[in-house]
Amino acid sequence: MIDDLAKIGDVTGFGPDEDILLAGESPRALHILLSGFAVETQERLGRSVATDVVGPFCPIQLAQTLAGTPAKTRVKTITSARIVLLQALELRSLVQQQEELLRTMFTHTLRAVEFTAEQLRHIKLTSAVQRLAQFLLARMDLSAGPPGRIILPYEKRYLAGKLGCSQETLSRAFAALRKLGVASKGSVVVVKDAVSLEGLARGVDVPNEPTSVAGPLHVEPARRHA
């Protein structure tokens, strides 16, 4: 199975702000990020709104690629990235022929559906302030002691999409956290009181993103492009 995937695969480098998929177009390949980040966006009232951020080892629009249906959102890089491309037609043919690959893809799709449901519950049960606190705590080395310093992995406008809120709501969330000793300037966030931040986020479980298909498959395409 791995050898067959390698034959239809390629690794390509993308710069920041490059389109991976356009909304309404059927994916010609399954894209799996090896490094970097990409954002999913949708047009709303003439404005492009970030709806999610995709990180390393996550397949992009897997269901649409396997089904040959149009992409639901536009997907573009927000940092430099390296991406595995598995040609869609060949991949669909392999899935039909190989039970193990079919089982792997099906399992990942089910986990992705479950993760989406967990995300929706999480958004309904928490405030944007709590979700921001959780995001910051997950990126802190609590053993290092105060103050904690965090470099955001991408711009705040994309962070809003990741946390399921508007940019305006995210700004208010950062303002609310100032009372707990959180200061931010650009991509740098300083946390002076991690204990208070933990108290705000305590008791709320964060959904775990599904294991990617890239991990268990160990895809190693034969051809590479810079």
C-alpha positions as a printed Julia matrix, in Angstrom:
226×3 Matrix{Float64}:
   0.0    0.0    0.0
   2.75   2.44   0.92
   4.65   1.81  -2.3
   1.49   2.38  -4.35
   0.83   5.71  -2.59
   4.42   6.79  -3.15
   3.98   6.26  -6.89
   1.05   8.7   -7.07
   2.51  11.17  -4.59
   4.62  14.27  -4.74
   5.97  16.78  -2.22
   5.71  20.42  -3.16
   6.8   23.63  -1.45
   4.32  26.49  -1.1
   5.02  30.08  -0.13
   2.74  32.13   2.14
  -0.63  33.22   0.73
  -0.73  30.64  -2.08
  -3.99  28.96  -3.03
  -4.24  25.23  -2.39
  -7.92  24.82  -3.26
 -10.62  27.16  -4.52
 -14.21  26.92  -3.3
 -16.45  25.24  -5.84
 -13.64  23.37  -7.6
 -13.19  19.6   -7.26
  -9.79  18.79  -5.72
  -7.37  17.26  -8.21
  -5.23  15.88  -5.4
  -5.41  15.09  -1.72
  -3.24  17.65   0.06
  -1.57  16.73   3.36
   0.48  19.37   5.16
   3.94  18.26   6.27
   4.87  21.66   7.69
   3.37  25.11   7.94
  -0.24  26.22   8.22
  -3.16  26.8    5.88
  -6.46  28.6    6.4
  -9.94  27.73   5.2
 -12.03  30.77   4.26
 -15.51  31.55   3.04
 -16.95  34.69   1.5
 -19.53  36.47   3.66
 -21.04  39.84   2.79
 -18.2   40.52   0.39
 -15.56  39.69   2.99
 -13.28  36.67   3.26
 -13.79  35.09   6.69
 -11.43  32.5    8.2
 -13.34  29.41   9.37
 -10.48  27.13  10.42
  -6.71  26.69  10.41
  -5.15  23.45   9.19
  -1.86  22.33  10.69
   0.79  19.69   9.89
  -0.25  16.13   9.03
  -3.88  17.03   8.43
  -5.45  16.08   5.09
  -7.29  18.96   3.44
 -10.89  18.32   2.35
 -10.46  14.53   2.41
 -14.15  13.74   1.91
 -14.46  16.04  -1.11
 -11.28  14.61  -2.66
 -12.42  11.0   -2.28
 -15.95  11.76  -3.48
 -14.86  14.04  -6.34
 -17.2   16.79  -5.12
 -16.47  20.54  -5.08
 -14.45  22.03  -2.23
 -16.62  23.78   0.33
 -14.08  26.47   1.19
 -11.09  28.22  -0.26
  -7.86  26.94   1.25
  -4.6   28.89   1.12
  -1.29  28.83   2.93
  -0.64  31.4    5.65
   3.01  30.4    6.13
   5.56  28.65   3.98
   4.53  25.0    3.77
   5.51  21.62   2.41
   2.59  19.56   1.2
   2.14  15.97   0.05
  -0.06  15.74  -3.04
  -1.74  12.4   -3.83
  -3.41  12.54  -7.23
  -7.19  12.26  -6.72
  -8.09   9.95  -9.6
  -5.32   7.49  -8.78
  -6.09   7.7   -5.06
  -9.78   6.91  -5.62
  -8.76   3.93  -7.74
  -6.41   2.64  -5.02
  -9.09   3.05  -2.35
 -11.45   0.9   -4.41
  -8.79  -1.78  -4.88
  -7.18  -1.94  -1.44
  -9.26  -2.78   1.61
  -6.6   -1.62   4.07
  -6.42   1.83   2.46
 -10.21   2.06   2.34
 -10.41   1.21   6.03
  -7.77   3.83   6.89
  -9.52   6.58   4.92
 -12.94   5.63   6.29
 -11.69   5.6    9.88
 -10.1    9.02   9.5
 -13.27  10.44   7.95
 -15.35   9.16  10.88
 -12.89  10.68  13.35
 -13.06  13.98  11.49
 -16.87  13.97  11.74
 -16.65  13.2   15.46
 -14.08  15.98  15.94
 -16.36  18.48  14.17
 -19.22  17.54  16.49
 -16.93  17.95  19.51
 -15.83  21.36  18.25
 -19.44  22.5   17.95
 -20.19  21.35  21.51
 -17.02  23.03  22.73
 -17.98  26.35  21.13
 -21.47  26.16  22.65
 -20.17  25.34  26.14
 -17.32  27.85  26.35
 -16.74  31.54  25.83
 -14.2   32.98  23.42
 -12.2   34.12  26.47
 -12.01  30.55  27.77
 -11.04  29.15  24.38
  -8.3   31.77  24.02
  -7.01  30.93  27.51
  -6.89  27.24  26.58
  -5.06  28.0   23.33
  -2.41  30.03  25.18
  -1.97  27.49  27.98
  -1.44  24.69  25.46
   1.54  26.61  24.07
   3.15  27.53  27.38
   5.96  25.8   29.22
   4.43  25.96  32.69
   7.59  24.49  34.26
   9.63  27.51  33.16
   7.84  29.82  35.62
   6.42  33.29  35.05
   6.24  35.22  32.92
   5.35  32.91  30.04
   6.14  34.11  26.54
   4.28  32.75  23.53
   4.81  33.4   19.85
   1.51  32.96  18.03
   1.94  30.53  15.11
  -0.14  32.73  12.78
  -1.89  36.1   12.63
  -4.71  36.92  15.03
  -7.25  37.17  12.21
  -6.62  33.47  11.52
  -6.58  32.64  15.23
 -10.14  33.97  15.39
 -11.2   31.39  12.81
  -9.39  28.64  14.72
 -11.2   29.56  17.93
 -14.59  29.89  16.24
 -15.17  33.6   16.76
 -14.99  36.9   14.9
 -11.9   39.12  14.91
 -13.83  41.64  17.01
 -14.72  38.99  19.59
 -11.09  37.83  19.72
  -9.96  41.41  20.38
 -12.43  41.62  23.28
 -11.16  38.27  24.59
  -7.57  39.54  24.67
  -8.8   42.69  26.41
 -10.59  40.58  29.03
  -7.43  38.56  29.68
  -5.45  41.72  30.45
  -7.08  41.63  33.89
  -5.33  38.27  34.41
  -1.94  39.6   33.39
  -1.98  38.67  29.7
  -0.38  41.24  27.4
  -0.1   40.95  23.63
   1.65  42.93  20.95
   1.59  41.6   17.41
   2.41  37.9   17.5
   3.98  38.0   20.99
   1.87  37.17  24.05
   3.19  37.45  27.63
   1.39  35.65  30.45
   2.28  36.89  33.95
  -0.18  34.74  35.89
  -0.61  31.27  34.43
  -2.45  30.07  37.58
  -5.3   32.53  37.01
  -5.37  31.58  33.33
  -5.62  27.9   34.29
  -8.46  28.71  36.67
 -10.4   30.33  33.84
  -9.91  27.33  31.54
 -10.3   24.63  34.21
 -12.98  21.98  33.75
 -13.39  22.46  30.02
 -12.1   19.67  27.79
 -10.48  20.7   24.52
 -11.37  18.51  21.5
  -8.45  16.44  20.19
  -7.88  16.69  16.46
  -8.11  13.32  14.68
  -4.94  11.39  13.89
  -3.97  12.23  10.33
  -3.86   9.74   7.5
  -0.27  10.82   6.87
   0.97   9.42  10.17
  -0.2    5.81   9.96
   0.49   5.62   6.24
   4.03   7.05   6.46
   3.65   8.48   2.96
   7.05   9.05   1.39
   6.56  10.09  -2.24
   9.28   9.28  -4.71
   9.36  12.71  -6.38
  10.12  16.0   -4.63
  10.03  19.61  -5.75
  11.35  22.61  -3.88
